[in-house]
Amino acid sequence: MNAQIEPVPIPVPIPVSLWASGYLGIPYDVAGESRSGANCWGFFRLVQREVFGLHIPALGISGADIKALLDAFHDHQPQHTPWRAHWRALPLAQARSGDALLFERRIGWPDHIGIALGCHLGEARVLHCIRGIGSLIEPIERLKRHRWQHTTAWRHVP
């Protein structure tokens, strides 16, 4: 007698853009900005340069001072950051793959940056690098629940 075997659903991993998968597992380094180790700002610069061809210059601020680096990005002053004039803030709901995501624990105090990956199954995701873990992909909602309550998206507009 041949018994019918019911198929068992196999969990399918969230599809990741091929380019993004090449950036997973980069270790966290407090002042790094390379594949051998990076902080969130260095990781953002690395991905923007290698994937999108955007050369974001060093800001003359210690890589370990994430708050000062992100303030320079967020609070654009043309005399200090002329390259930043090409980035425009937009609602998080309009973010798409490659956009910058600035995370804030309090409004006006950015202290983390990542790269938007767009939505999967209605859930927006971010590629970022964090202390103690390194680079990974997470749903933005998870970051909101645990650390960063406010997120602003930024898009490069040539």
C-alpha positions in Angstrom: 0.0 0.0 0.0 1.4 3.4 -1.0 0.7 6.1 1.6 0.4 9.6 0.4 3.1 11.8 1.9 2.1 15.4 2.6 4.7 17.9 1.5 6.3 19.7 4.4 6.8 23.4 3.9 10.4 24.3 3.9 11.3 27.8 5.2 12.7 29.9 2.4 15.2 32.5 3.4 14.4 36.1 2.7 15.8 36.8 -0.8 18.7 39.3 -0.7 20.0 41.3 -3.6 23.2 39.6 -4.8 25.2 42.7 -4.1 24.0 42.9 -0.5 24.9 39.3 0.3 28.5 40.1 -0.5 28.6 42.5 2.4 27.3 40.2 5.1 29.6 39.2 7.9 32.1 42.1 7.8 33.3 42.5 11.4 32.7 45.7 13.4 35.8 47.9 13.8 35.3 51.1 15.8 37.2 53.3 13.3 37.2 50.9 10.2 35.9 51.5 6.7 37.0 48.4 4.8 35.9 44.8 4.2 38.3 43.7 7.0 36.3 45.8 9.5 34.0 48.8 9.7 31.8 51.0 11.9 28.4 51.9 10.5 29.7 55.1 8.8 32.7 53.3 7.3 30.4 50.5 6.1 28.0 53.0 4.5 30.8 54.7 2.7 32.3 51.3 1.6 28.9 50.1 0.1 28.1 53.4 -1.5 31.5 53.5 -3.2 31.7 49.8 -4.3 28.1 49.2 -5.3 26.8 52.6 -6.3 30.0 54.4 -7.4 29.4 57.2 -4.9 32.6 58.5 -3.4 31.7 60.0 0.0 34.8 61.9 1.2 36.3 61.5 4.6 35.0 64.3 6.8 38.1 65.0 8.9 36.3 63.6 11.9 37.5 60.5 13.8 35.8 57.4 12.5 35.2 56.5 16.2 33.0 59.6 16.6 29.9 58.2 14.9 27.7 61.0 16.3 29.8 63.8 14.8 30.0 62.0 11.5 26.3 61.5 11.3 25.6 65.1 12.4 27.7 66.3 9.5 25.6 64.2 7.1 22.3 65.2 8.7 23.0 68.9 9.4 24.5 69.7 6.0 26.6 72.8 5.9 27.7 73.5 2.3 31.1 74.9 3.3 32.0 71.7 5.1 30.1 69.0 3.2 29.4 70.1 -0.4 28.9 66.5 -1.6 26.0 66.2 0.8 24.0 68.7 -1.3 23.1 65.7 -3.6 21.3 63.8 -0.8 17.6 64.5 -0.3 15.5 63.5 2.7 12.4 61.5 1.9 9.7 59.6 3.9 10.8 56.1 5.0 7.9 54.6 3.1 9.5 55.8 -0.2 13.0 54.4 0.6 14.4 52.0 -2.0 17.5 49.8 -2.3 20.7 51.8 -1.8 19.2 54.8 0.0 20.8 55.9 3.2 18.8 55.3 6.5 19.7 57.5 9.4 18.6 56.1 12.8 18.0 58.2 15.8 17.2 57.4 19.4 15.9 60.9 19.8 14.7 63.2 17.0 17.6 65.3 15.7 20.2 63.0 17.2 21.3 60.6 14.5 23.6 57.9 15.9 23.5 55.1 13.3 23.4 54.7 9.5 22.6 51.8 7.2 21.6 51.1 3.6 18.0 50.5 2.6 17.3 47.2 0.9 13.6 47.8 0.0 10.8 45.7 1.1 10.2 41.9 1.3 6.8 40.7 2.2 5.8 44.2 3.2 8.7 44.6 5.6 11.4 47.2 4.9 15.0 45.9 5.6 18.3 47.5 6.2 21.9 46.4 5.6 24.1 47.8 8.4 27.1 47.2 10.7 26.8 47.2 14.4 29.1 46.8 17.4 29.4 43.3 18.7 27.8 41.7 15.6 29.2 43.2 12.4 27.3 43.6 9.2 23.9 42.0 8.8 20.4 42.5 7.3 17.5 43.3 9.6 13.9 44.5 9.3 13.7 48.2 10.1 10.9 47.5 12.6 13.2 45.3 14.7 15.6 48.2 15.0 12.7 50.5 16.0 11.6 48.1 18.7 15.0 47.7 20.3 17.1 50.8 19.8 16.3 53.4 17.2 12.8 55.0 17.4 13.2 57.4 14.5 14.4 56.6 10.9 14.9 59.1 8.1 15.6 58.0 4.5 18.0 59.9 2.2 18.5 59.4 -1.5 21.4 60.5 -3.7 20.1 62.8 -6.5 22.8 63.6 -9.0 
